[in-house]
Amino acid sequence: MLVHARWCTHRKGNAMQTLDAPAAVPAAPAVTAAQSSPADYLRATEVIDWTHPDVLALARSLGQGRRDPAEIARVCFEWVRDEVRHCIDYGLDTLTCTASDVLRERTGFCYAKSHLLVALLRASQLPAGLCYQRLTRDESGRSFVLHGLAAVLLPDTGWYRIDPRGNKPGIDAQFTPPIEQLAYPTTVPGEYLFPGVYPNPSPAVVQVLRSGAGAQSLRGHLPDPRTEAELLATPER
């Protein structure tokens, strides 16, 4: 049975930090690339702007002296996980979206941190894309929110999900292929991990991250698509 991960950011108070042990599970065979060209997972885009000089420079620095794709992916993952502060964890109000924005400001939501991680991986010529989870906001299971993470295509593993949202007490996301170690197991009905690896961010996510609002004001206003069609749809303005 697959065990996925719960996002702690939208739990109320500090109760989330000790609810569940970190989940270490076999890499899920259900992870599949969306129906896209393989080149799409290496492409620079407006959001995944890996050709930006600063993003390229960091990717080259992290990959210097390394040849193993898994090792390069690991150092990119750990850098974003540890060096970019999750805006809610640290009470930061700066809202970021593009990979270069996140690198410059060193803060972002889970979605934005995943944009930077995917950009660094693509800059390192490793196919990478975005993944999403639907998670409950609290223990009642009546309200849900979308969480963003990433996946990288490793030669000996296939698509491997990694969550750079940032560790703290109760959260211990690691890079241990072929074992996935995400944040928390999904235990509440209605929580699930979308099975696709998407070359582009969800339009609903991009709309929120470009809203111009302060990050703290968005805590209760993040997307909650229930289906893949809703995840990939362009939201109404």
BAFI-3210 file (N, C-alpha, C; in Angstrom, 3 decimals, decimal comma, padded with zeros to 6 digits):
// residues 237
n [1|2|3|4|5|6|7|8|9|10|11|12|13|14|15|16|17|18|19|20|21|22|23|24|25|26|27|28|29|30|31|32|33|34|35|36|37|38|39|40|41|42|43|44|45|46|47|48|49|50|51|52|53|54|55|56|57|58|59|60|61|62|63|64|65|66|67|68|69|70|71|72|73|74|75|76|77|78|79|80|81|82|83|84|85|86|87|88|89|90|91|92|93|94|95|96|97|98|99|100|101|102|103|104|105|106|107|108|109|110|111|112|113|114|115|116|117|118|119|120|121|122|123|124|125|126|127|128|129|130|131|132|133|134|135|136|137|138|139|140|141|142|143|144|145|146|147|148|149|150|151|152|153|154|155|156|157|158|159|160|161|162|163|164|165|166|167|168|169|170|171|172|173|174|175|176|177|178|179|180|181|182|183|184|185|186|187|188|189|190|191|192|193|194|195|196|197|198|199|200|201|202|203|204|205|206|207|208|209|210|211|212|213|214|215|216|217|218|219|220|221|222|223|224|225|226|227|228|229|230|231|232|233|234|235|236|237]
n.u [000,851|000,511|001,945|001,493|002,156|001,559|000,920|002,124|001,784|-000,690|-002,007|-003,639|-002,257|000,266|-000,141|000,122|002,797|003,522|001,864|002,182|004,576|007,451|007,138|008,455|008,549|008,181|009,204|006,648|004,944|002,863|003,501|003,643|004,709|003,032|001,028|003,132|005,809|009,079|011,004|009,742|010,198|012,638|012,626|012,988|010,856|008,513|008,000|009,519|012,318|015,048|017,182|017,906|020,554|021,390|020,166|021,269|023,957|023,933|023,106|025,279|027,288|026,402|026,521|029,171|032,005|030,593|029,194|027,299|023,886|021,936|023,260|023,674|021,014|020,319|021,855|020,818|018,141|018,473|019,592|017,553|015,538|016,722|017,875|016,099|013,569|010,477|007,652|005,485|006,321|008,335|007,135|007,137|006,335|006,749|005,865|006,549|007,139|008,344|011,243|013,630|012,795|012,335|014,895|016,213|014,847|014,887|012,744|009,463|006,256|005,407|004,879|006,344|008,959|009,262|009,215|011,725|013,411|012,842|013,753|016,530|017,211|016,579|018,352|020,615|020,433|018,720|015,759|012,763|009,811|006,633|004,681|001,619|-000,382|-003,446|-004,493|-005,693|-006,684|-006,986|-007,715|-010,363|-011,061|-012,719|-011,970|-009,753|-006,509|-004,213|-001,029|002,350|004,987|007,888|009,359|011,922|013,565|015,320|018,093|018,312|016,015|013,654|010,795|010,961|009,697|010,148|010,184|010,596|009,732|010,724|012,162|011,159|010,404|008,829|008,632|010,391|011,615|013,418|016,094|016,215|016,475|015,678|013,571|010,866|010,813|008,747|006,733|004,408|002,182|-000,823|-003,855|-006,430|-009,690|-010,237|-007,836|-005,158|-002,591|-001,871|-001,288|000,318|003,302|004,014|004,895|004,580|003,594|000,566|-002,088|-003,790|-002,216|-000,159|-001,648|-002,406|000,124|000,932|-000,694|-000,160|-000,691|000,079|002,057|001,237|-001,461|-002,617|-002,995|-005,457|-006,509|-005,577|-005,284|-007,628|-007,994|-009,993|-009,828|-007,785|-008,381|-009,369|-007,051|-005,363|-006,708|-007,313|-007,913|-010,880|-010,899]
n.v [-001,189|002,229|004,947|008,286|011,814|014,247|017,729|020,103|022,810|024,123|023,295|024,153|026,007|024,317|021,650|019,935|019,226|016,942|014,912|012,774|010,268|010,693|009,580|006,786|005,253|002,768|003,765|005,049|003,137|004,268|006,802|008,791|010,287|013,115|013,368|014,360|015,731|014,285|016,284|018,403|018,246|019,239|021,790|025,347|027,728|030,457|030,423|028,260|029,172|028,362|029,189|031,630|033,699|033,579|031,290|029,347|029,626|028,774|026,106|025,079|025,412|023,723|021,274|020,932|018,960|016,626|013,674|011,680|011,335|010,985|011,918|014,599|015,409|015,048|016,987|019,327|019,134|019,130|021,639|023,466|022,631|023,256|025,822|027,683|029,472|028,411|030,332|030,457|028,986|030,654|033,078|034,979|037,503|037,931|037,188|034,735|033,381|032,596|030,586|032,061|034,250|033,008|032,139|034,592|035,866|033,952|032,636|031,147|029,639|026,106|025,436|027,348|026,853|024,345|025,036|026,273|024,102|022,297|023,858|023,996|021,305|020,857|022,657|021,277|019,337|017,251|015,522|016,851|017,511|018,728|017,877|017,180|017,317|016,672|017,820|017,731|020,608|020,614|018,525|017,853|017,200|018,483|020,559|021,321|021,577|022,393|020,988|021,426|019,653|017,964|016,043|013,920|012,441|009,623|007,625|004,902|004,534|005,683|007,871|009,891|011,064|014,087|016,219|019,498|021,257|021,960|021,037|020,469|020,118|016,999|016,787|015,300|015,210|013,478|012,516|009,556|007,473|004,164|004,663|006,597|009,353|011,334|013,884|013,422|010,673|010,164|010,120|010,892|010,677|011,756|012,969|012,854|011,904|013,354|011,444|012,174|013,527|016,726|018,898|021,620|024,247|024,112|026,050|027,353|027,558|029,259|031,562|032,321|032,755|034,938|036,936|039,210|039,539|039,497|036,878|035,772|036,426|034,665|032,199|030,918|030,774|029,250|027,098|024,371|021,987|019,245|017,272|015,996|017,345|019,784|020,628|021,218|023,086|026,370|028,919|030,910|034,425]
n.w [000,000|-000,820|000,864|001,420|001,802|004,358|004,521|006,721|007,066|007,148|009,368|012,419|015,052|017,026|016,975|014,796|014,616|015,970|015,229|013,404|012,486|010,339|006,957|005,371|002,392|-000,231|-003,495|-005,443|-007,821|-009,141|-009,888|-012,642|-015,692|-016,984|-019,976|-021,972|-023,952|-023,619|-023,682|-022,495|-019,807|-019,404|-020,212|-020,147|-018,689|-018,183|-015,458|-014,430|-014,650|-015,502|-017,029|-016,115|-015,053|-012,312|-011,315|-012,964|-012,233|-009,553|-009,890|-011,298|-009,410|-007,334|-008,635|-009,195|-009,684|-009,423|-010,816|-010,754|-011,384|-009,345|-007,087|-007,759|-007,912|-005,254|-003,836|-004,893|-004,055|-001,214|-000,824|-001,571|000,187|002,688|002,583|001,613|003,038|004,302|003,867|005,666|007,901|008,834|009,195|007,125|004,737|002,076|-001,215|-003,535|-006,835|-009,443|-010,238|-010,128|-008,606|-006,131|-005,485|-005,259|-003,116|-001,164|000,050|000,218|-000,582|-000,445|-003,115|-004,587|-003,705|-004,814|-007,505|-007,764|-007,135|-009,242|-011,349|-010,798|-011,084|-013,794|-014,936|-014,437|-016,259|-015,657|-016,019|-014,755|-012,811|-011,561|-008,699|-006,910|-003,933|-002,238|000,782|004,169|006,052|008,766|011,629|011,383|008,823|007,074|005,497|002,881|001,248|-001,375|-001,816|-002,847|-004,466|-005,839|-008,571|-009,812|-012,582|-012,277|-013,323|-012,373|-010,967|-011,904|-012,014|-009,212|-006,253|-004,407|-001,605|-001,028|000,974|003,475|006,540|009,972|013,490|013,593|010,867|008,320|005,608|003,164|000,882|-000,428|-002,511|-003,734|-002,040|-000,996|001,078|002,399|003,902|005,749|006,424|004,553|006,105|006,448|005,142|001,822|001,433|-000,870|-003,227|-006,220|-009,123|-011,274|-012,865|-013,553|-016,209|-016,082|-013,785|-011,817|-013,104|-011,292|-009,030|-009,924|-010,411|-007,786|-006,627|-007,999|-007,236|-005,816|-003,186|000,361|001,713|004,177|004,336|002,619|003,710|004,259|001,755|-000,339|-003,263|-003,894|-005,704|-006,718|-008,596|-011,298|-013,619|-012,624|-011,370|-013,483|-014,929|-016,246|-014,048|-013,448|-013,638]
ca.u [000,000|001,273|001,742|001,938|002,630|000,696|001,571|001,816|001,734|-002,005|-002,567|-003,772|-001,432|001,455|-000,503|000,577|004,209|003,761|000,754|002,568|005,996|007,765|006,822|009,429|007,767|008,744|008,858|005,334|004,870|001,794|004,008|003,831|004,779|001,841|001,155|003,913|007,061|010,190|011,713|009,039|010,718|013,933|012,411|012,873|009,590|008,428|008,048|010,702|013,244|016,367|018,235|018,287|021,972|021,597|019,755|022,317|025,187|023,770|023,092|026,658|028,037|025,985|026,909|030,610|032,722|029,684|028,776|026,156|022,639|021,266|023,996|023,360|019,631|020,274|022,374|019,847|017,009|018,815|019,824|016,257|014,870|017,351|018,336|014,966|012,665|009,045|007,162|004,597|007,138|009,175|006,348|007,566|005,180|007,113|005,257|007,396|006,554|009,318|012,430|014,604|012,239|012,556|016,329|016,582|014,229|015,153|011,527|008,348|005,381|005,863|004,826|007,449|010,199|009,319|009,598|013,178|014,058|012,718|014,638|017,914|017,366|016,617|019,616|021,614|020,066|017,961|014,326|012,078|008,486|005,921|003,671|000,692|-001,177|-004,599|-004,332|-006,620|-006,154|-007,055|-008,089|-011,776|-011,200|-013,783|-011,377|-008,545|-005,637|-003,245|000,388|003,206|006,304|008,568|009,843|013,068|013,728|016,641|018,366|018,106|014,829|012,468|010,323|011,150|009,142|010,914|009,417|011,551|009,028|011,506|011,946|011,040|009,978|007,720|008,743|011,747|011,679|014,786|016,369|016,705|015,957|014,336|012,552|010,377|010,600|008,071|006,531|003,463|001,254|-002,206|-004,710|-007,790|-010,424|-010,228|-006,447|-004,524|-001,477|-002,109|-000,257|001,114|004,419|003,567|006,018|004,292|002,830|-000,881|-002,460|-004,376|-001,095|000,509|-002,527|-002,299|001,460|001,092|-001,831|000,303|-001,047|001,108|002,000|000,492|-002,892|-003,089|-003,034|-006,762|-007,024|-004,797|-006,165|-008,044|-008,594|-010,361|-009,540|-006,687|-008,904|-009,384|-005,658|-004,716|-007,560|-007,037|-009,001|-011,556|-010,373]
ca.v [000,000|003,444|005,944|009,564|012,751|015,340|019,035|020,605|024,254|024,692|022,894|025,266|025,851|023,484|020,249|019,160|018,871|015,643|014,010|011,594|010,066|010,819|008,383|006,266|004,272|002,444|004,690|004,637|002,860|005,058|008,085|008,734|011,579|013,515|013,126|015,465|015,327|014,235|017,570|019,356|018,126|019,926|023,104|026,565|028,421|031,731|030,140|027,415|029,950|027,861|029,873|032,858|033,562|033,204|029,888|028,559|029,671|027,910|024,717|024,695|025,317|022,515|020,084|020,915|017,773|015,479|013,070|010,805|012,107|010,934|012,789|015,972|015,659|015,134|018,263|020,355|018,989|019,541|023,080|024,160|022,277|023,828|027,199|028,560|029,411|028,350|031,632|030,314|028,559|031,748|034,295|035,928|037,926|038,058|036,160|034,440|032,435|032,011|030,017|033,122|035,002|032,235|032,179|035,947|036,205|032,838|032,264|030,796|028,521|024,814|025,467|028,153|026,124|023,274|025,651|026,435|022,794|021,782|024,651|023,561|019,977|020,997|023,307|020,210|018,384|016,141|015,740|017,082|018,101|019,097|016,970|017,860|016,543|017,310|017,516|018,408|021,749|020,349|017,143|017,599|016,636|019,167|021,584|020,786|022,522|021,785|021,063|021,197|019,041|017,799|014,709|013,898|011,161|009,075|006,498|003,585|004,551|006,210|009,103|009,827|012,274|014,729|017,328|020,468|022,302|022,353|020,207|021,046|019,004|016,229|016,688|014,866|014,814|013,119|011,992|008,204|006,583|004,271|004,862|007,965|009,824|012,614|014,525|012,739|009,784|010,622|009,241|011,438|010,513|012,953|013,309|011,968|012,413|013,258|010,510|012,680|014,467|017,728|019,739|023,021|024,415|024,272|027,454|027,913|027,902|030,443|032,714|032,718|033,258|036,218|037,768|040,436|039,552|039,048|035,425|035,408|036,598|033,601|030,918|030,282|031,037|028,515|026,277|023,027|021,204|017,887|016,346|016,419|018,346|021,050|020,984|021,717|024,061|027,788|029,433|032,137|035,608]
ca.w [000,000|-000,865|001,912|000,895|002,814|004,774|004,648|008,051|007,145|007,402|010,646|013,344|016,243|016,904|017,130|013,651|014,630|016,582|014,925|012,652|012,221|008,922|006,198|004,417|001,657|-001,535|-004,554|-005,910|-009,247|-009,730|-010,366|-014,082|-016,359|-017,704|-021,413|-022,495|-024,570|-022,666|-023,674|-021,634|-018,447|-019,387|-020,810|-019,344|-018,890|-017,465|-014,018|-014,207|-015,481|-015,122|-017,779|-015,415|-014,679|-010,917|-011,167|-013,628|-011,436|-008,390|-010,350|-011,630|-008,160|-006,616|-009,379|-009,467|-009,225|-009,276|-012,076|-010,534|-011,392|-008,046|-006,165|-008,146|-007,493|-003,791|-003,329|-005,276|-003,151|000,142|-000,802|-001,550|001,440|003,880|002,428|001,286|004,185|004,029|004,332|006,817|009,040|009,326|009,324|006,106|003,942|000,667|-002,055|-004,686|-007,784|-010,363|-009,609|-009,830|-007,470|-004,912|-005,195|-004,823|-001,829|-000,238|000,761|-000,654|-000,253|-000,968|-004,576|-005,097|-003,450|-005,809|-008,779|-007,771|-007,197|-010,612|-012,196|-010,573|-011,678|-015,258|-015,272|-014,330|-017,304|-015,086|-016,223|-013,485|-012,921|-010,345|-008,169|-006,006|-002,984|-001,582|002,198|005,055|006,791|010,202|011,930|011,114|007,485|006,344|004,651|002,258|000,571|-002,285|-001,449|-003,995|-004,327|-007,119|-008,900|-010,720|-013,262|-011,984|-014,222|-011,777|-010,116|-012,556|-011,379|-007,764|-005,648|-003,340|-001,046|-000,497|001,731|004,641|007,725|011,307|014,349|013,050|009,409|007,999|004,204|002,813|-000,454|-000,164|-003,553|-004,327|-001,002|-000,834|002,441|002,313|005,198|006,626|005,717|004,441|006,904|006,495|003,879|000,996|001,127|-001,840|-004,016|-007,659|-009,587|-012,379|-012,770|-014,520|-016,638|-015,774|-012,553|-011,898|-013,330|-010,072|-008,151|-010,465|-010,187|-006,386|-006,337|-008,685|-006,841|-005,194|-001,769|001,278|001,895|005,384|004,087|001,735|004,417|004,117|000,411|-001,328|-004,100|-003,479|-006,788|-006,308|-009,689|-012,151|-014,547|-011,913|-011,105|-014,703|-015,589|-016,033|-013,219|-013,849|-012,943]
c.u [000,884|000,931|002,297|002,224|001,616|001,518|001,179|001,499|000,374|-002,704|-002,648|-002,955|-000,239|001,145|000,032|001,963|004,459|002,666|001,218|004,083|006,254|007,572|007,962|008,761|008,461|008,308|007,617|005,327|003,788|002,275|004,299|003,925|003,452|002,092|001,813|005,156|008,148|010,946|011,043|009,595|012,137|013,803|012,422|011,566|009,606|008,537|009,273|011,836|014,700|017,503|018,598|019,719|022,197|021,224|020,810|023,586|025,084|023,789|024,512|027,504|027,686|026,451|028,399|031,280|031,857|029,246|027,509|024,866|021,930|021,955|023,727|021,950|019,553|020,737|021,451|018,651|017,338|019,058|018,494|015,515|015,395|017,660|017,234|013,922|011,205|008,389|006,259|005,391|007,873|008,432|006,724|006,412|005,494|006,552|006,121|006,734|007,626|010,528|013,428|014,117|012,571|014,021|016,740|016,088|014,498|013,934|010,454|007,450|005,997|005,896|006,054|008,791|010,355|009,676|011,113|013,877|013,994|013,643|016,094|018,175|017,449|017,895|020,776|021,363|019,454|016,479|013,595|010,728|007,880|004,874|002,806|-000,042|-002,377|-004,586|-005,318|-005,944|-006,110|-007,577|-009,547|-011,983|-012,294|-013,237|-010,023|-007,767|-004,673|-001,832|001,217|004,530|006,873|008,896|010,979|013,165|015,168|016,883|018,019|016,808|013,556|012,058|010,326|010,693|010,006|010,173|010,359|010,934|009,787|011,156|011,803|010,568|008,722|007,745|010,186|011,793|013,139|014,862|017,011|016,211|016,507|013,218|012,157|010,221|010,066|007,789|005,652|002,599|-000,128|-003,095|-006,166|-008,479|-010,499|-008,837|-005,919|-003,415|-001,846|-000,978|000,678|002,330|004,196|004,723|005,838|003,491|001,335|-001,216|-003,055|-003,283|-000,417|-000,338|-002,423|-000,944|001,760|-000,013|-001,401|-000,038|000,163|000,953|001,137|-001,014|-003,477|-003,282|-004,369|-007,334|-006,200|-005,700|-006,512|-008,735|-008,860|-010,005|-008,356|-007,146|-008,943|-007,960|-005,028|-005,514|-007,089|-008,184|-009,616|-010,992|-011,481]
c.v [001,236|004,332|007,246|010,519|013,838|016,604|019,649|022,082|024,783|024,078|024,100|024,985|024,968|022,003|019,388|018,577|017,488|014,631|012,691|011,491|010,262|009,489|008,013|005,113|003,935|003,457|004,190|004,358|003,669|006,410|007,970|010,136|011,867|013,320|014,333|014,903|015,244|015,557|018,586|019,354|018,673|021,385|024,220|027,251|029,725|031,537|029,307|028,009|029,588|028,495|031,222|032,699|033,102|031,751|028,982|028,510|028,770|026,447|024,236|024,538|024,040|021,243|019,945|019,689|016,545|014,994|012,230|011,623|012,117|011,846|014,260|016,334|015,833|016,504|019,414|020,334|019,527|021,040|023,826|023,873|023,093|025,317|028,189|028,386|029,359|029,575|031,516|029,907|029,732|033,078|035,377|036,250|038,072|036,883|035,964|033,402|031,788|031,482|031,105|034,020|034,305|032,275|033,550|036,234|035,160|032,505|031,887|029,763|027,238|024,812|026,180|027,467|024,977|023,825|025,816|025,090|022,218|022,556|024,220|022,197|020,060|021,689|022,326|019,092|017,098|016,405|015,837|017,732|018,317|018,058|017,730|016,861|017,361|016,858|018,304|019,551|021,479|018,930|016,831|016,950|017,291|020,210|021,091|021,887|021,744|022,027|020,740|020,562|018,783|016,334|014,839|012,511|010,689|007,815|005,133|003,467|004,866|007,509|008,937|011,151|012,763|015,985|018,336|021,508|022,766|021,530|021,057|019,914|018,309|016,070|016,360|014,326|014,604|012,625|010,623|007,226|005,165|004,454|006,322|008,272|011,242|013,121|013,712|011,782|010,409|009,618|009,686|011,199|011,827|013,455|012,344|012,704|012,265|012,424|011,068|013,477|015,468|018,642|021,209|023,125|024,459|025,738|028,110|028,333|029,181|031,684|033,225|033,359|034,577|037,203|039,109|040,549|039,199|037,563|035,037|035,500|035,482|032,271|030,206|030,384|030,356|027,546|024,928|022,305|019,771|016,846|016,864|017,474|019,719|021,550|021,677|022,790|025,488|028,379|030,698|033,292|036,309]
c.w [000,000|000,321|001,380|002,045|003,116|004,920|005,961|008,092|007,564|008,599|011,566|014,591|015,969|016,961|016,011|013,854|015,225|016,258|014,323|012,575|010,741|008,213|005,271|003,695|000,350|-002,574|-005,270|-007,403|-009,932|-010,245|-011,851|-014,638|-017,034|-019,201|-022,064|-023,168|-023,509|-022,574|-022,758|-020,215|-018,316|-019,809|-019,773|-019,693|-018,102|-015,958|-013,664|-015,054|-015,167|-015,922|-017,163|-014,898|-013,242|-010,661|-011,790|-012,794|-010,220|-008,800|-010,663|-010,373|-007,403|-007,312|-009,602|-008,845|-009,066|-010,651|-011,930|-010,504|-010,047|-007,041|-006,475|-007,696|-005,983|-003,305|-003,722|-004,331|-001,763|000,229|-000,720|-000,249|002,612|003,780|002,054|002,379|003,739|004,662|005,559|008,055|009,682|009,439|008,334|005,169|002,460|-000,124|-003,292|-005,571|-008,654|-009,595|-009,233|-008,709|-006,151|-004,517|-004,663|-003,410|-000,751|000,630|-000,248|-000,018|-000,804|-002,493|-005,139|-004,871|-004,456|-007,184|-008,859|-007,862|-008,604|-011,548|-012,033|-011,189|-013,193|-015,708|-015,227|-015,337|-016,749|-015,313|-014,885|-013,743|-011,551|-009,981|-007,170|-005,132|-002,536|-000,128|003,043|005,788|008,284|010,399|011,624|009,756|006,670|005,368|004,150|001,553|-000,320|-001,775|-002,682|-003,620|-005,714|-007,355|-009,906|-011,326|-013,072|-012,811|-013,638|-010,986|-010,876|-011,877|-009,871|-007,149|-004,491|-002,904|-000,386|000,432|002,963|005,854|008,982|012,202|013,800|011,549|009,071|006,578|003,820|001,381|-000,273|-001,223|-003,415|-003,302|-000,950|000,648|002,366|003,729|006,140|005,813|005,633|005,165|006,912|005,155|003,111|000,685|000,074|-002,572|-005,483|-008,271|-010,649|-011,957|-013,900|-014,913|-016,295|-014,482|-012,819|-012,131|-012,093|-009,094|-008,632|-010,230|-008,752|-006,104|-007,040|-008,311|-006,259|-003,722|-000,918|001,543|003,091|005,164|003,244|002,441|004,257|002,729|-000,678|-002,087|-003,469|-004,635|-006,340|-007,359|-010,490|-013,148|-013,886|-011,648|-012,289|-015,409|-015,310|-015,232|-013,789|-013,037|-012,180]
res [m|l|v|h|a|r|w|c|t|h|r|k|g|n|a|m|q|t|l|d|a|p|a|a|v|p|a|a|p|a|v|t|a|a|q|s|s|p|a|d|y|l|r|a|t|e|v|i|d|w|t|h|p|d|v|l|a|l|a|r|s|l|g|q|g|r|r|d|p|a|e|i|a|r|v|c|f|e|w|v|r|d|e|v|r|h|c|i|d|y|g|l|d|t|l|t|c|t|a|s|d|v|l|r|e|r|t|g|f|c|y|a|k|s|h|l|l|v|a|l|l|r|a|s|q|l|p|a|g|l|c|y|q|r|l|t|r|d|e|s|g|r|s|f|v|l|h|g|l|a|a|v|l|l|p|d|t|g|w|y|r|i|d|p|r|g|n|k|p|g|i|d|a|q|f|t|p|p|i|e|q|l|a|y|p|t|t|v|p|g|e|y|l|f|p|g|v|y|p|n|p|s|p|a|v|v|q|v|l|r|s|g|a|g|a|q|s|l|r|g|h|l|p|d|p|r|t|e|a|e|l|l|a|t|p|e|r]
***
